[in-house]
Amino acid sequence: MEIKIGVLHSSREVVVDSDQDAAEIESAVSDALSTGSPLRLVDSKGSVILVPAAMLSYVEIGTTRKGGVGFGQL
């Protein structure tokens, strides 16, 4: 699942590819915003990404990608 995170005062977004499902990610974002603790996500390779809650501009939770085979597959 692709997650795009907008960070305040930054023109670039953070893009994370995660194996977590949308409900887990949404819960983590809600908890971070309500408590002020950092948003903690784990990417598909096992790395941990922490973003301070006060710096979150937006979080876009994408759909699960299915691997395509061949050319022209979307």
All heavy atoms as TSV, in Angstrom:
chain	resi	resn	atom	element	x	y	z
A	1	MET	N	N	0.852	-1.162	0.000
A	1	MET	CA	C	0.000	0.000	0.000
A	1	MET	C	C	0.905	1.233	0.000
A	1	MET	O	O	1.864	1.306	0.748
A	1	MET	CB	C	-0.879	-0.026	1.237
A	1	MET	CG	C	-1.629	1.234	1.436
A	1	MET	SD	S	-3.116	1.087	2.385
A	1	MET	CE	C	-3.858	-0.371	1.765
A	2	GLU	N	N	0.576	2.177	-0.861
A	2	GLU	CA	C	1.362	3.402	-0.952
A	2	GLU	C	C	0.743	4.479	-0.062
A	2	GLU	O	O	-0.460	4.706	-0.105
A	2	GLU	CB	C	1.406	3.891	-2.391
A	2	GLU	CG	C	2.285	5.105	-2.560
A	2	GLU	CD	C	2.366	5.549	-4.001
A	2	GLU	OE1	O	1.407	6.157	-4.476
A	2	GLU	OE2	O	3.391	5.267	-4.632
A	3	ILE	N	N	1.581	5.108	0.747
A	3	ILE	CA	C	1.146	6.175	1.642
A	3	ILE	C	C	1.956	7.413	1.312
A	3	ILE	O	O	3.190	7.355	1.252
A	3	ILE	CB	C	1.386	5.782	3.116
A	3	ILE	CG1	C	0.728	4.446	3.422
A	3	ILE	CG2	C	0.896	6.864	4.051
A	3	ILE	CD1	C	1.459	3.640	4.428
A	4	LYS	N	N	1.263	8.529	1.079
A	4	LYS	CA	C	1.930	9.800	0.813
A	4	LYS	C	C	1.689	10.710	2.006
A	4	LYS	O	O	0.550	10.906	2.424
A	4	LYS	CB	C	1.391	10.444	-0.459
A	4	LYS	CG	C	1.703	9.650	-1.703
A	4	LYS	CD	C	1.164	10.315	-2.922
A	4	LYS	CE	C	1.436	9.468	-4.158
A	4	LYS	NZ	N	0.874	10.081	-5.358
A	5	ILE	N	N	2.778	11.266	2.541
A	5	ILE	CA	C	2.698	12.113	3.727
A	5	ILE	C	C	3.228	13.493	3.377
A	5	ILE	O	O	4.384	13.639	2.967
A	5	ILE	CB	C	3.526	11.521	4.886
A	5	ILE	CG1	C	3.060	10.098	5.191
A	5	ILE	CG2	C	3.445	12.406	6.117
A	5	ILE	CD1	C	3.981	9.337	6.119
A	6	GLY	N	N	2.381	14.492	3.540
A	6	GLY	CA	C	2.797	15.872	3.357
A	6	GLY	C	C	3.358	16.410	4.659
A	6	GLY	O	O	2.784	16.212	5.729
A	7	VAL	N	N	4.501	17.060	4.575
A	7	VAL	CA	C	5.175	17.604	5.755
A	7	VAL	C	C	5.179	19.130	5.641
A	7	VAL	O	O	5.504	19.677	4.581
A	7	VAL	CB	C	6.620	17.059	5.858
A	7	VAL	CG1	C	7.321	17.616	7.073
A	7	VAL	CG2	C	6.619	15.538	5.881
A	8	LEU	N	N	4.808	19.807	6.721
A	8	LEU	CA	C	4.790	21.268	6.729
A	8	LEU	C	C	6.159	21.836	6.380
A	8	LEU	O	O	7.189	21.277	6.757
A	8	LEU	CB	C	4.367	21.786	8.101
A	8	LEU	CG	C	2.928	21.532	8.505
A	8	LEU	CD1	C	2.693	22.028	9.931
A	8	LEU	CD2	C	1.962	22.202	7.561
A	9	HIS	N	N	6.168	22.946	5.660
A	9	HIS	CA	C	7.379	23.673	5.277
A	9	HIS	C	C	8.314	22.844	4.400
A	9	HIS	O	O	9.524	23.056	4.388
A	9	HIS	CB	C	8.136	24.175	6.509
A	9	HIS	CG	C	7.286	24.902	7.485
A	9	HIS	ND1	N	6.613	26.066	7.179
A	9	HIS	CD2	C	6.951	24.616	8.757
A	9	HIS	CE1	C	5.925	26.472	8.223
A	9	HIS	NE2	N	6.101	25.607	9.194
A	10	SER	N	N	7.762	21.868	3.686
A	10	SER	CA	C	8.548	21.057	2.767
A	10	SER	C	C	7.787	20.945	1.458
A	10	SER	O	O	6.581	20.681	1.451
A	10	SER	CB	C	8.794	19.663	3.342
A	10	SER	OG	O	9.487	18.872	2.399
A	11	SER	N	N	8.470	21.146	0.356
A	11	SER	CA	C	7.803	21.072	-0.943
A	11	SER	C	C	7.672	19.639	-1.442
A	11	SER	O	O	6.968	19.386	-2.405
A	11	SER	CB	C	8.564	21.909	-1.967
A	11	SER	OG	O	9.882	21.414	-2.090
A	12	ARG	N	N	8.345	18.716	-0.804
A	12	ARG	CA	C	8.288	17.316	-1.214
A	12	ARG	C	C	7.487	16.516	-0.201
A	12	ARG	O	O	7.448	16.841	0.981
A	12	ARG	CB	C	9.692	16.750	-1.330
A	12	ARG	CG	C	10.506	17.505	-2.382
A	12	ARG	CD	C	11.812	16.878	-2.613
A	12	ARG	NE	N	11.606	15.653	-3.389
A	12	ARG	CZ	C	12.578	14.868	-3.765
A	12	ARG	NH1	N	13.806	15.154	-3.435
A	12	ARG	NH2	N	12.341	13.785	-4.461
A	13	GLU	N	N	6.880	15.448	-0.681
A	13	GLU	CA	C	6.137	14.573	0.211
A	13	GLU	C	C	6.946	13.314	0.484
A	13	GLU	O	O	7.824	12.949	-0.292
A	13	GLU	CB	C	4.777	14.220	-0.387
A	13	GLU	CG	C	4.847	13.527	-1.718
A	13	GLU	CD	C	3.494	13.445	-2.400
A	13	GLU	OE1	O	2.535	14.091	-1.960
A	13	GLU	OE2	O	3.404	12.731	-3.404
A	14	VAL	N	N	6.651	12.664	1.594
A	14	VAL	CA	C	7.278	11.401	1.946
A	14	VAL	C	C	6.380	10.299	1.408
A	14	VAL	O	O	5.178	10.289	1.685
A	14	VAL	CB	C	7.434	11.270	3.477
A	14	VAL	CG1	C	8.029	9.924	3.841
A	14	VAL	CG2	C	8.272	12.405	4.039
A	15	VAL	N	N	6.940	9.378	0.631
A	15	VAL	CA	C	6.169	8.269	0.074
A	15	VAL	C	C	6.675	6.980	0.698
A	15	VAL	O	O	7.869	6.693	0.678
A	15	VAL	CB	C	6.299	8.207	-1.464
A	15	VAL	CG1	C	5.511	7.039	-2.012
A	15	VAL	CG2	C	5.847	9.505	-2.088
A	16	VAL	N	N	5.747	6.219	1.281
A	16	VAL	CA	C	6.086	4.978	1.967
A	16	VAL	C	C	5.283	3.849	1.335
A	16	VAL	O	O	4.078	3.984	1.137
A	16	VAL	CB	C	5.743	5.070	3.476
A	16	VAL	CG1	C	6.051	3.771	4.185
A	16	VAL	CG2	C	6.483	6.221	4.123
A	17	ASP	N	N	5.948	2.741	1.022
A	17	ASP	CA	C	5.269	1.542	0.546
A	17	ASP	C	C	5.213	0.585	1.725
A	17	ASP	O	O	6.242	0.140	2.213
A	17	ASP	CB	C	6.032	0.929	-0.624
A	17	ASP	CG	C	5.272	-0.208	-1.279
A	17	ASP	OD1	O	4.029	-0.196	-1.229
A	17	ASP	OD2	O	5.920	-1.106	-1.838
A	18	SER	N	N	4.008	0.295	2.212
A	18	SER	CA	C	3.848	-0.476	3.440
A	18	SER	C	C	2.970	-1.695	3.220
A	18	SER	O	O	2.100	-1.702	2.344
A	18	SER	CB	C	3.227	0.411	4.525
A	18	SER	OG	O	3.015	-0.319	5.703
A	19	ASP	N	N	3.192	-2.718	4.036
A	19	ASP	CA	C	2.353	-3.910	4.013
A	19	ASP	C	C	1.193	-3.794	5.002
A	19	ASP	O	O	0.369	-4.702	5.087
A	19	ASP	CB	C	3.182	-5.154	4.342
A	19	ASP	CG	C	4.212	-5.455	3.258
A	19	ASP	OD1	O	3.956	-5.113	2.083
A	19	ASP	OD2	O	5.262	-6.030	3.579
A	20	GLN	N	N	1.128	-2.693	5.770
A	20	GLN	CA	C	0.041	-2.476	6.701
A	20	GLN	C	C	-1.243	-2.206	5.918
A	20	GLN	O	O	-1.209	-1.668	4.818
A	20	GLN	CB	C	0.336	-1.288	7.615
A	20	GLN	CG	C	1.515	-1.518	8.551
A	20	GLN	CD	C	1.841	-0.266	9.332
A	20	GLN	OE1	O	2.303	0.711	8.761
A	20	GLN	NE2	N	1.596	-0.309	10.631
A	21	ASP	N	N	-2.388	-2.573	6.503
A	21	ASP	CA	C	-3.644	-2.303	5.802
A	21	ASP	C	C	-4.132	-0.888	6.112
A	21	ASP	O	O	-3.618	-0.213	7.000
A	21	ASP	CB	C	-4.707	-3.346	6.119
A	21	ASP	CG	C	-5.139	-3.372	7.571
A	21	ASP	OD1	O	-4.581	-2.620	8.376
A	21	ASP	OD2	O	-6.061	-4.146	7.893
A	22	ALA	N	N	-5.114	-0.436	5.343
A	22	ALA	CA	C	-5.592	0.946	5.444
A	22	ALA	C	C	-6.130	1.276	6.830
A	22	ALA	O	O	-5.926	2.379	7.335
A	22	ALA	CB	C	-6.659	1.202	4.388
A	23	ALA	N	N	-6.801	0.334	7.476
A	23	ALA	CA	C	-7.361	0.574	8.808
A	23	ALA	C	C	-6.256	0.813	9.836
A	23	ALA	O	O	-6.380	1.698	10.690
A	23	ALA	CB	C	-8.241	-0.594	9.229
A	24	GLU	N	N	-5.174	0.059	9.760
A	24	GLU	CA	C	-4.039	0.242	10.674
A	24	GLU	C	C	-3.398	1.611	10.485
A	24	GLU	O	O	-3.060	2.296	11.453
A	24	GLU	CB	C	-2.969	-0.822	10.446
A	24	GLU	CG	C	-3.285	-2.187	10.951
A	24	GLU	CD	C	-2.155	-3.146	10.652
A	24	GLU	OE1	O	-1.942	-3.453	9.458
A	24	GLU	OE2	O	-1.480	-3.574	11.616
A	25	ILE	N	N	-3.216	2.000	9.239
A	25	ILE	CA	C	-2.590	3.280	8.941
A	25	ILE	C	C	-3.473	4.431	9.400
A	25	ILE	O	O	-3.004	5.372	10.033
A	25	ILE	CB	C	-2.276	3.389	7.439
A	25	ILE	CG1	C	-1.250	2.318	7.056
A	25	ILE	CG2	C	-1.774	4.773	7.082
A	25	ILE	CD1	C	-1.115	2.086	5.586
A	26	GLU	N	N	-4.765	4.336	9.114
A	26	GLU	CA	C	-5.689	5.383	9.535
A	26	GLU	C	C	-5.724	5.510	11.056
A	26	GLU	O	O	-5.743	6.612	11.598
A	26	GLU	CB	C	-7.086	5.089	9.004
A	26	GLU	CG	C	-8.065	6.205	9.243
A	26	GLU	CD	C	-9.409	5.959	8.585
A	26	GLU	OE1	O	-9.546	4.995	7.815
A	26	GLU	OE2	O	-10.322	6.755	8.850
A	27	SER	N	N	-5.685	4.387	11.749
A	27	SER	CA	C	-5.660	4.402	13.211
A	27	SER	C	C	-4.382	5.049	13.737
A	27	SER	O	O	-4.414	5.842	14.681
A	27	SER	CB	C	-5.774	2.971	13.742
A	27	SER	OG	O	-5.668	2.944	15.134
A	28	ALA	N	N	-3.244	4.735	13.111
A	28	ALA	CA	C	-1.963	5.318	13.528
A	28	ALA	C	C	-1.961	6.826	13.321
A	28	ALA	O	O	-1.468	7.582	14.173
A	28	ALA	CB	C	-0.810	4.670	12.769
A	29	VAL	N	N	-2.526	7.290	12.204
A	29	VAL	CA	C	-2.587	8.723	11.922
A	29	VAL	C	C	-3.503	9.416	12.939
A	29	VAL	O	O	-3.148	10.451	13.497
A	29	VAL	CB	C	-3.074	8.982	10.480
A	29	VAL	CG1	C	-3.349	10.464	10.264
A	29	VAL	CG2	C	-2.053	8.479	9.482
A	30	SER	N	N	-4.665	8.839	13.201
A	30	SER	CA	C	-5.602	9.417	14.175
A	30	SER	C	C	-4.986	9.501	15.564
A	30	SER	O	O	-5.127	10.512	16.247
A	30	SER	CB	C	-6.885	8.594	14.230
A	30	SER	OG	O	-7.562	8.670	13.019
A	31	ASP	N	N	-4.305	8.428	15.975
A	31	ASP	CA	C	-3.649	8.425	17.293
A	31	ASP	C	C	-2.570	9.491	17.376
A	31	ASP	O	O	-2.450	10.185	18.386
A	31	ASP	CB	C	-3.047	7.058	17.598
A	31	ASP	CG	C	-4.092	5.987	17.863
A	31	ASP	OD1	O	-5.266	6.345	18.108
A	31	ASP	OD2	O	-3.733	4.794	17.826
A	32	ALA	N	N	-1.775	9.617	16.315
A	32	ALA	CA	C	-0.700	10.618	16.319
A	32	ALA	C	C	-1.273	12.027	16.415
A	32	ALA	O	O	-0.764	12.861	17.171
A	32	ALA	CB	C	0.151	10.481	15.058
A	33	LEU	N	N	-2.342	12.290	15.679
A	33	LEU	CA	C	-2.929	13.628	15.699
A	33	LEU	C	C	-3.616	13.939	17.028
A	33	LEU	O	O	-3.568	15.066	17.503
A	33	LEU	CB	C	-3.910	13.792	14.545
A	33	LEU	CG	C	-3.283	13.793	13.154
A	33	LEU	CD1	C	-4.362	13.812	12.085
A	33	LEU	CD2	C	-2.338	14.975	12.995
A	34	SER	N	N	-4.249	12.947	17.633
A	34	SER	CA	C	-4.963	13.204	18.892
A	34	SER	C	C	-4.031	13.285	20.098
A	34	SER	O	O	-4.290	14.047	21.021
A	34	SER	CB	C	-6.043	12.148	19.123
A	34	SER	OG	O	-5.456	10.880	19.313
A	35	THR	N	N	-2.946	12.509	20.095
A	35	THR	CA	C	-2.036	12.508	21.250
A	35	THR	C	C	-0.819	13.401	21.067
A	35	THR	O	O	-0.150	13.731	22.035
A	35	THR	CB	C	-1.538	11.085	21.546
A	35	THR	OG1	O	-0.775	10.602	20.438
A	35	THR	CG2	C	-2.691	10.149	21.838
A	36	GLY	N	N	-0.498	13.736	19.812
A	36	GLY	CA	C	0.687	14.547	19.554
A	36	GLY	C	C	1.956	13.725	19.464
A	36	GLY	O	O	3.045	14.269	19.290
A	37	SER	N	N	1.835	12.406	19.564
A	37	SER	CA	C	3.017	11.549	19.440
A	37	SER	C	C	3.357	11.373	17.959
A	37	SER	O	O	2.506	11.572	17.095
A	37	SER	CB	C	2.752	10.190	20.087
A	37	SER	OG	O	1.679	9.540	19.450
A	38	PRO	N	N	4.584	11.009	17.631
A	38	PRO	CA	C	4.976	10.874	16.227
A	38	PRO	C	C	4.171	9.790	15.506
A	38	PRO	O	O	3.781	8.784	16.106
A	38	PRO	CB	C	6.446	10.469	16.290
A	38	PRO	CG	C	6.907	10.855	17.636
A	38	PRO	CD	C	5.713	10.776	18.531
A	39	LEU	N	N	3.927	10.015	14.223
A	39	LEU	CA	C	3.311	8.999	13.380
A	39	LEU	C	C	4.378	7.954	13.101
A	39	LEU	O	O	5.468	8.276	12.627
A	39	LEU	CB	C	2.821	9.619	12.070
A	39	LEU	CG	C	2.334	8.653	11.002
A	39	LEU	CD1	C	1.136	7.844	11.507
A	39	LEU	CD2	C	1.988	9.392	9.735
A	40	ARG	N	N	4.071	6.695	13.410
A	40	ARG	CA	C	5.029	5.601	13.238
A	40	ARG	C	C	4.474	4.624	12.219
A	40	ARG	O	O	3.405	4.058	12.406
A	40	ARG	CB	C	5.259	4.882	14.565
A	40	ARG	CG	C	6.279	3.776	14.497
A	40	ARG	CD	C	6.376	3.046	15.842
A	40	ARG	NE	N	7.493	2.138	15.878
A	40	ARG	CZ	C	7.460	0.886	15.405
A	40	ARG	NH1	N	6.366	0.428	14.855
A	40	ARG	NH2	N	8.530	0.116	15.479
A	41	LEU	N	N	5.210	4.449	11.117
A	41	LEU	CA	C	4.839	3.503	10.076
A	41	LEU	C	C	6.008	2.573	9.797
A	41	LEU	O	O	7.163	2.940	9.993
A	41	LEU	CB	C	4.467	4.240	8.785
A	41	LEU	CG	C	3.281	5.193	8.851
A	41	LEU	CD1	C	3.160	5.980	7.555
A	41	LEU	CD2	C	2.006	4.432	9.133
A	42	VAL	N	N	5.699	1.370	9.338
A	42	VAL	CA	C	6.719	0.398	8.966
A	42	VAL	C	C	6.578	0.142	7.472
A	42	VAL	O	O	5.486	-0.183	6.997
A	42	VAL	CB	C	6.547	-0.921	9.757
A	42	VAL	CG1	C	7.603	-1.932	9.353
A	42	VAL	CG2	C	6.597	-0.661	11.251
A	43	ASP	N	N	7.686	0.318	6.732
A	43	ASP	CA	C	7.596	0.108	5.289
A	43	ASP	C	C	7.699	-1.379	4.959
A	43	ASP	O	O	7.877	-2.224	5.836
A	43	ASP	CB	C	8.622	0.950	4.529
A	43	ASP	CG	C	10.049	0.480	4.668
A	43	ASP	OD1	O	10.302	-0.545	5.332
A	43	ASP	OD2	O	10.933	1.138	4.097
A	44	SER	N	N	7.575	-1.704	3.675
A	44	SER	CA	C	7.544	-3.100	3.246
A	44	SER	C	C	8.871	-3.825	3.440
A	44	SER	O	O	8.918	-5.050	3.411
A	44	SER	CB	C	7.119	-3.187	1.780
A	44	SER	OG	O	7.996	-2.445	0.972
A	45	LYS	N	N	9.959	-3.080	3.679
A	45	LYS	CA	C	11.264	-3.691	3.926
A	45	LYS	C	C	11.576	-3.805	5.414
A	45	LYS	O	O	12.640	-4.255	5.797
A	45	LYS	CB	C	12.364	-2.885	3.233
A	45	LYS	CG	C	12.234	-2.907	1.729
A	45	LYS	CD	C	13.323	-2.098	1.082
A	45	LYS	CE	C	13.141	-2.095	-0.427
A	45	LYS	NZ	N	14.169	-1.291	-1.089
A	46	GLY	N	N	10.657	-3.331	6.270
A	46	GLY	CA	C	10.841	-3.437	7.716
A	46	GLY	C	C	11.423	-2.202	8.370
A	46	GLY	O	O	11.619	-2.188	9.577
A	47	SER	N	N	11.710	-1.155	7.604
A	47	SER	CA	C	12.234	0.083	8.179
A	47	SER	C	C	11.113	0.855	8.861
A	47	SER	O	O	9.963	0.826	8.427
A	47	SER	CB	C	12.847	0.968	7.093
A	47	SER	OG	O	13.933	0.319	6.489
A	48	VAL	N	N	11.446	1.551	9.929
A	48	VAL	CA	C	10.475	2.341	10.685
A	48	VAL	C	C	10.604	3.799	10.277
A	48	VAL	O	O	11.705	4.347	10.239
A	48	VAL	CB	C	10.697	2.177	12.205
A	48	VAL	CG1	C	9.753	3.068	12.989
A	48	VAL	CG2	C	10.521	0.726	12.607
A	49	ILE	N	N	9.470	4.430	9.979
A	49	ILE	CA	C	9.435	5.844	9.602
A	49	ILE	C	C	8.670	6.581	10.691
A	49	ILE	O	O	7.552	6.195	11.035
A	49	ILE	CB	C	8.740	6.051	8.230
A	49	ILE	CG1	C	9.565	5.426	7.103
A	49	ILE	CG2	C	8.539	7.523	7.947
A	49	ILE	CD1	C	9.238	4.032	6.805
A	50	LEU	N	N	9.272	7.623	11.246
A	50	LEU	CA	C	8.634	8.447	12.273
A	50	LEU	C	C	8.503	9.872	11.746
A	50	LEU	O	O	9.474	10.445	11.266
A	50	LEU	CB	C	9.464	8.462	13.558
A	50	LEU	CG	C	9.612	7.130	14.280
A	50	LEU	CD1	C	10.641	7.250	15.402
A	50	LEU	CD2	C	8.289	6.674	14.837
A	51	VAL	N	N	7.295	10.421	11.855
A	51	VAL	CA	C	7.052	11.800	11.449
A	51	VAL	C	C	6.382	12.504	12.621
A	51	VAL	O	O	5.353	12.034	13.119
A	51	VAL	CB	C	6.140	11.878	10.203
A	51	VAL	CG1	C	5.913	13.323	9.799
A	51	VAL	CG2	C	6.716	11.082	9.052
A	52	PRO	N	N	6.954	13.623	13.107
A	52	PRO	CA	C	6.317	14.352	14.209
A	52	PRO	C	C	4.890	14.764	13.841
A	52	PRO	O	O	4.655	15.282	12.741
A	52	PRO	CB	C	7.207	15.577	14.403
A	52	PRO	CG	C	8.512	15.220	13.771
A	52	PRO	CD	C	8.181	14.278	12.656
A	53	ALA	N	N	3.948	14.523	14.728
A	53	ALA	CA	C	2.539	14.825	14.463
A	53	ALA	C	C	2.329	16.303	14.151
A	53	ALA	O	O	1.494	16.651	13.314
A	53	ALA	CB	C	1.681	14.398	15.647
A	54	ALA	N	N	3.083	17.172	14.789
A	54	ALA	CA	C	2.925	18.616	14.577
A	54	ALA	C	C	3.355	19.038	13.175
A	54	ALA	O	O	2.983	20.112	12.715
A	54	ALA	CB	C	3.733	19.386	15.610
A	55	MET	N	N	4.109	18.196	12.470
A	55	MET	CA	C	4.595	18.528	11.134
A	55	MET	C	C	3.751	17.919	10.021
A	55	MET	O	O	4.028	18.137	8.852
A	55	MET	CB	C	6.053	18.073	10.982
A	55	MET	CG	C	7.015	18.747	11.948
A	55	MET	SD	S	6.985	20.542	11.849
A	55	MET	CE	C	7.724	20.811	10.262
A	56	LEU	N	N	2.708	17.144	10.374
A	56	LEU	CA	C	1.864	16.517	9.359
A	56	LEU	C	C	0.979	17.551	8.680
A	56	LEU	O	O	0.278	18.312	9.337
A	56	LEU	CB	C	0.980	15.436	9.982
A	56	LEU	CG	C	1.674	14.174	10.454
A	56	LEU	CD1	C	0.668	13.269	11.158
A	56	LEU	CD2	C	2.309	13.445	9.289
A	57	SER	N	N	1.016	17.573	7.372
A	57	SER	CA	C	0.149	18.439	6.591
A	57	SER	C	C	-1.039	17.628	6.066
A	57	SER	O	O	-2.178	18.053	6.164
A	57	SER	CB	C	0.937	19.036	5.434
A	57	SER	OG	O	0.106	19.794	4.603
A	58	TYR	N	N	-0.743	16.453	5.510
A	58	TYR	CA	C	-1.788	15.537	5.044
A	58	TYR	C	C	-1.212	14.137	4.953
A	58	TYR	O	O	0.003	13.940	4.912
A	58	TYR	CB	C	-2.354	15.956	3.682
A	58	TYR	CG	C	-1.360	15.873	2.550
A	58	TYR	CD1	C	-1.200	14.705	1.821
A	58	TYR	CD2	C	-0.569	16.964	2.214
A	58	TYR	CE1	C	-0.283	14.623	0.799
A	58	TYR	CE2	C	0.339	16.898	1.179
A	58	TYR	CZ	C	0.480	15.721	0.476
A	58	TYR	OH	O	1.398	15.645	-0.542
A	59	VAL	N	N	-2.100	13.148	4.950
A	59	VAL	CA	C	-1.716	11.758	4.746
A	59	VAL	C	C	-2.689	11.167	3.739
A	59	VAL	O	O	-3.898	11.187	3.951
A	59	VAL	CB	C	-1.749	10.947	6.060
A	59	VAL	CG1	C	-1.399	9.486	5.799
A	59	VAL	CG2	C	-0.801	11.539	7.090
A	60	GLU	N	N	-2.159	10.692	2.637
A	60	GLU	CA	C	-2.969	10.064	1.594
A	60	GLU	C	C	-2.718	8.568	1.618
A	60	GLU	O	O	-1.596	8.110	1.416
A	60	GLU	CB	C	-2.601	10.640	0.231
A	60	GLU	CG	C	-3.396	10.079	-0.911
A	60	GLU	CD	C	-2.968	10.662	-2.236
A	60	GLU	OE1	O	-2.731	11.886	-2.307
A	60	GLU	OE2	O	-2.856	9.888	-3.200
A	61	ILE	N	N	-3.763	7.807	1.895
A	61	ILE	CA	C	-3.651	6.358	1.972
A	61	ILE	C	C	-4.159	5.787	0.659
A	61	ILE	O	O	-5.333	5.941	0.321
A	61	ILE	CB	C	-4.460	5.805	3.155
A	61	ILE	CG1	C	-3.988	6.449	4.460
A	61	ILE	CG2	C	-4.327	4.285	3.225
A	61	ILE	CD1	C	-4.878	6.162	5.649
A	62	GLY	N	N	-3.265	5.156	-0.087
A	62	GLY	CA	C	-3.625	4.607	-1.391
A	62	GLY	C	C	-4.225	3.222	-1.277
A	62	GLY	O	O	-4.417	2.679	-0.187
A	63	THR	N	N	-4.502	2.640	-2.421
A	63	THR	CA	C	-5.030	1.287	-2.458
A	63	THR	C	C	-3.888	0.293	-2.546
A	63	THR	O	O	-2.769	0.640	-2.900
A	63	THR	CB	C	-5.958	1.089	-3.677
A	63	THR	OG1	O	-5.209	1.353	-4.856
A	63	THR	CG2	C	-7.154	2.004	-3.597
A	64	THR	N	N	-4.185	-0.940	-2.225
A	64	THR	CA	C	-3.186	-1.991	-2.315
A	64	THR	C	C	-2.864	-2.230	-3.776
A	64	THR	O	O	-3.753	-2.365	-4.606
A	64	THR	CB	C	-3.716	-3.289	-1.687
A	64	THR	OG1	O	-4.099	-3.012	-0.344
A	64	THR	CG2	C	-2.667	-4.374	-1.686
A	65	ARG	N	N	-1.581	-2.266	-4.079
A	65	ARG	CA	C	-1.150	-2.484	-5.460
A	65	ARG	C	C	-1.059	-3.969	-5.749
A	65	ARG	O	O	-0.582	-4.742	-4.928
A	65	ARG	CB	C	0.227	-1.878	-5.695
A	65	ARG	CG	C	0.260	-0.404	-5.680
A	65	ARG	CD	C	1.624	0.017	-6.144
A	65	ARG	NE	N	1.841	1.420	-5.918
A	65	ARG	CZ	C	2.952	2.029	-6.247
A	65	ARG	NH1	N	3.939	1.359	-6.775
A	65	ARG	NH2	N	3.090	3.310	-6.029
A	66	LYS	N	N	-1.477	-4.330	-6.940
A	66	LYS	CA	C	-1.306	-5.702	-7.402
A	66	LYS	C	C	-0.207	-5.679	-8.444
A	66	LYS	O	O	-0.215	-4.838	-9.335
A	66	LYS	CB	C	-2.601	-6.237	-8.004
A	66	LYS	CG	C	-3.691	-6.383	-6.989
A	66	LYS	CD	C	-4.936	-6.968	-7.610
A	66	LYS	CE	C	-6.013	-7.058	-6.548
A	66	LYS	NZ	N	-7.257	-7.582	-7.092
A	67	GLY	N	N	0.750	-6.580	-8.334
A	67	GLY	CA	C	1.853	-6.621	-9.273
A	67	GLY	C	C	1.393	-7.030	-10.652
A	67	GLY	O	O	0.739	-8.044	-10.814
A	68	GLY	N	N	1.736	-6.231	-11.640
A	68	GLY	CA	C	1.392	-6.547	-13.022
A	68	GLY	C	C	2.545	-7.243	-13.711
A	68	GLY	O	O	3.691	-7.143	-13.299
A	69	VAL	N	N	2.232	-7.940	-14.767
A	69	VAL	CA	C	3.253	-8.637	-15.532
A	69	VAL	C	C	3.208	-8.113	-16.958
A	69	VAL	O	O	2.154	-7.969	-17.551
A	69	VAL	CB	C	2.991	-10.165	-15.532
A	69	VAL	CG1	C	4.023	-10.878	-16.371
A	69	VAL	CG2	C	2.985	-10.683	-14.109
A	70	GLY	N	N	4.374	-7.798	-17.494
A	70	GLY	CA	C	4.448	-7.345	-18.871
A	70	GLY	C	C	4.375	-5.847	-18.996
A	70	GLY	O	O	4.311	-5.108	-18.021
A	71	PHE	N	N	4.354	-5.382	-20.227
A	71	PHE	CA	C	4.310	-3.960	-20.510
A	71	PHE	C	C	2.874	-3.475	-20.569
A	71	PHE	O	O	1.973	-4.206	-20.959
A	71	PHE	CB	C	5.015	-3.652	-21.837
A	71	PHE	CG	C	6.467	-3.949	-21.815
A	71	PHE	CD1	C	6.973	-5.095	-22.393
A	71	PHE	CD2	C	7.343	-3.083	-21.179
A	71	PHE	CE1	C	8.316	-5.374	-22.350
A	71	PHE	CE2	C	8.686	-3.346	-21.134
A	71	PHE	CZ	C	9.178	-4.501	-21.727
A	72	GLY	N	N	2.662	-2.234	-20.180
A	72	GLY	CA	C	1.341	-1.631	-20.296
A	72	GLY	C	C	0.366	-1.994	-19.204
A	72	GLY	O	O	-0.785	-1.619	-19.260
A	73	GLN	N	N	0.796	-2.725	-18.198
A	73	GLN	CA	C	-0.084	-3.085	-17.088
A	73	GLN	C	C	-0.133	-1.956	-16.092
A	73	GLN	O	O	0.879	-1.412	-15.689
A	73	GLN	CB	C	0.420	-4.349	-16.368
A	73	GLN	CG	C	0.470	-5.564	-17.257
A	73	GLN	CD	C	-0.909	-6.056	-17.616
A	73	GLN	OE1	O	-1.833	-5.939	-16.850
A	73	GLN	NE2	N	-1.042	-6.595	-18.817
A	74	LEU	N	N	-1.309	-1.564	-15.663
A	74	LEU	CA	C	-1.476	-0.510	-14.666
A	74	LEU	C	C	-2.004	-1.078	-13.402
A	74	LEU	O	O	-2.729	-1.959	-13.328
A	74	LEU	CB	C	-2.414	0.571	-15.180
A	74	LEU	CG	C	-1.931	1.319	-16.417
A	74	LEU	CD1	C	-3.004	2.306	-16.862
A	74	LEU	CD2	C	-0.635	2.045	-16.164
